Amino acid sequence: MQSIAYSRDKGRTWIKYEGNPVLFPTKTLDFRDPKVFWYKESSMWVMVLAVRDRVDFYTSSNLKEWSFASDFGSDTPGIHRGIFECPEVFKIQVDESGF
């Protein structure tokens, strides 16, 4: 499960959120390494989560309530057939004029 905590003293101490867990995926218990960031274009928080042979994306407006958005990996041609670890997502510009 994924839980959250917050700090009121600049990270010196942490308080666990009483509503934990905030995310409990039901398809598998093999998930880890959440990467959470603010996506300005949609004004939403995004969580990228390594889930066995794929990567899942969840969105939230408040960091407490999460909705499944999409995934990739398990059915994508050319993707390795192993376990994903520590996903990182970043925006890049693509030149679609060809190679």
N, C-alpha and C positions, 0 to 999 in steps of 0.2 A: 504494500500500500504506500501511497505518497502522503506525507503529512507536512505541516508547515509550523514554523515558529517565528516569533518576531522579537525585536529588541527595542527597548526604550532608552538605552544608554550607549548608543553607537556601537553595538556589537559586543559589549563586555559581558553581558548576560543575555539569556534567551528565555522566552516564555512560550511554551507549547500552546498552540491554538486549541481551545476546548472542543471545537467541531471536527477535530482530526478523526479519521483520515479524510483528506479532501478528494482523493482519487483512489479507487479500488477497481482496477480493470478486472473484468470477469472472464475473459477468454483464456487467460493464462496467468499463472503465478510467477512466471519468469520475466520480470520486467525490472528495469533499473536505470540509473544514470540520468535523472531528469535534467534537462536544460530549459530554463524558463527565461523569457525575455519579453519586453514590451514591443509590439509591432505597431508602429505609428500609423501606417497606412490604413489599418482596420480599427485602430484604437482598442486593441485587445491584447491580453497576455497570451502568449503561446508557450506550451510545454511540448518539448520534443523528448520522447521517451523510447529507450531501447527496449524492444519487446521480442525476445527470442530471435526469430529470423526476419524481423522487420523493424521499422521505426514508425511509431504512432505520433500523431499530432493532436493536441487538445487545445481548446481556447477557453478563455475566461475573461470576464470584465472586472472581477474583484479578487482573484487569486484563491477564492474559496470554493466556487462552484465551477466545475470543469465539464466541457462537452467534447466528445470525440469529433474531430474535424476530418482527418484522413490518415492514410498510412502509405508506406511504400516498402518494397523489399522482397517479400515472400513470393510474389507473382511477377516480379520485374525481371525480364530477360537480362542475363549478364551479371546479375547480382550474385555475390558469393552465397553459398548455402550454409553459412555458419551463423554464429551469434553476433549481433551488433553490440558494440561497446561505445560508451561515451559519445553520443552523437553531437555534432556541432553543425549549426546552420548559419549561413551568412548569405547576404545578397550579392550577386555578381551581375555585371552587365554582359549580355550575350549579343554577339554580332551575328545576326541571322542571314547575312548575305551569302554565306557558304564558306567552305574551306578551300 
